[in-house]
Amino acid sequence: MADTLAPVAVPGAPAPAPARRRNRLVLGAALAWLVLLLVEWAADGRIWLGHLTGIVPPAVFALVPPLLAALAPLARGAARWRTLAAAALALLVGFGQSGFDPAALWRAETRPGPDAVRVFAWNTNSWNQLLGTQDHFYAFLKGKDADVYLLHEYQHVTADRKGKLRIDDLARLRREFPGYQVAVRGELVTLSRFPILRQPAVGPAAGRPVGTDWQAEYRDNKVLRTDVLVGGRTVSFYNVHMPVWNSMPDGLLSAAFYRHMRERFAPRKAQYAGLEADLAANRNPVVVAGDFNATAAMSDLDPIRERLDDAAEVSTDPYPTSWEEGGWKPFWRTDWAFTGNGAKAERYEFGEPEKLSDHAVQDLWVSLPGSG
């Protein structure tokens, strides 16, 4: 009986049909991801649909290329090397959007100096209307013993959670925080142990009188700047809560979701442009913190990240996240803090909100020029 001969591969001969299919699938997946990155880069910040990038956990931009590279051995010949090249290029293009900070793995945790200013920034989840108790809420805030508090969502919501309602809790705030000065605009509250010198309006809120129409104040005041006297010099603190770009409760497949995206695009751009313009004209040391409703994958923050220092550069967390607390482990960082003009972050970390909010708290210690 004759021996069965194994097929011999002939150099230059076409690959068998199954191999060709694998080549197309593997290389096609790598090229599709690369094209998707390029389309996202072209659309984000330029058209309203570009904000769909915010749905994707930023880690995906760093994790998908290695997975594609791991599939490369399934391809043969030139397809294998083209797959590896596409995966490498995708990692190069997308890593900056991933939110990863590998240097944090070997960064030593710092101890703030005695003159460091402690800043606490937090989205309060409609001023604790929905979770916990008011006593717990105020005890939680007081327990942080911060020098400056930047608080958002000083408001309540309607029963369907779509409308915003004005509240007045100033009497209790002043009772719970004796010695602090209070600044309020719309849904933003800043508490300061230091004297507040000025409270200039920023962006769309410029020129709008305070206290005339709360709904209009809520809409226009998404940046509360307070100029504070610290150690004989003026420091500008920016309390930020940018409009959310999506309406997740409506669902990704609903027309309302995309209508909301389209309607919010221009107001968001106006708020970001107003903040950027104010920062460009401000020579004081600056601290900017809050809920930006933007992830590392979105371009909204690019001008600010280019002008100021991200406080996470002193963090020991290689992938900081802040939302959504209370359910799945957070995959997104939508809360940010920045310093500039001589102000420097000494320590920065996210903390548990004790089930009072779906946002982690930002704890930041800042050194100022001439301190220490």
C-alpha positions, 0 to 999 in steps of 0.5 A: 500500500502506497504511503499518503504524501502530505501536500508540499507548499510551493513558494509563491503558490496561492494559499488554500481557500481556508487560509485566504479566508483567515487572512481576510478576516484577521487583516480586515479586523485590524484595518477596520479598527484602524479606519474606525480610529481615523474616522473617530479622529476626524469626527470628534469635536467637529460634528455632533455624532463624534461624541459617540466616542464617549460611549466607549471605555477609553481603555479599549483604545489601548487593549484592542490593538494587542488583541489584534496583534495576538490574532496575527499568527492566524494569518499567513504570509504578507497578511500576518505582517500587515496585520501586525503593522496595522495593530501597531499603528492603531496603538500609536494613534489611539493610546493617547485616548486610552486614559492609561498612565503607565508611569503611575506604576512606579510613581511614588505617592507624595506627601503634601507640604504644610502650606498645600491647599486642599481642594475637594471637587464633587458632583453631589448627585442633585444635592443628595436628593436621591441617595442617603440622608442629608445628615450623612451628606453633610457629615461626609462633606465636613469630614473632608476638611478641605480648604476649598470645595467645588460642588456641582448639582446644587439642585433637585430634579423633577419626578421624571428626572428630566427637569431641574428645580432650584433649592435653597440650602444656604442657611444649613451650608453656612451653619455646617461650614462656619468661617467659610465664604460661599459663592453660588451660580446656578447649580454650582457652589464654591466654599472657601476658607479664604476670602473670595475677592471676585466672582467673574462670570465665564463664557455664556454666563457673562453679562447675565445678572445673578438671581433673575431667572434660575433656569437660565442661570442653570443653563448658562453657568457651567463654570463658576470662577472664584478669585480667592486670596491665599497667602497674600496672592490671588488664586482663581478656582474654576468649579466646572460642570459641563453639560452632558452630551448624551441622554443614556436613559433614553437608550442608544437606539432611540431617536431622543438619544440622538436629538439630545446629542445634536441639541447639546453639541453647540451649548457644550462647545460654547461652554468649553470655548468660554472656559478656554478663553477665560483661562487664556486671559488669566495670569493668576495661578489657576485650579480647574476641577469638576465634572467635564462630562468628557472622557480621555477619548474625547477631544473636548479637553484637548485645549485645556490639557495642552494649556494646563497640567492634569493633576493625575500626573502625580497620581499612582493610579495607572487608569484613574476612573470616576464614573459610574460609581455604585454599580459596575466598577467605573470604566470612565473618567469624566471628572478632571482636575488641572493646575497652571500658572504656578499652581502645582498638584502635589497629591491627587486621588479619587475617593469613594462617595459613600453611596451618595453619588454616582461620581467619585470624589476628587481630592487634590492638594495644591502648592502655590507660588511662593509657598513652602 
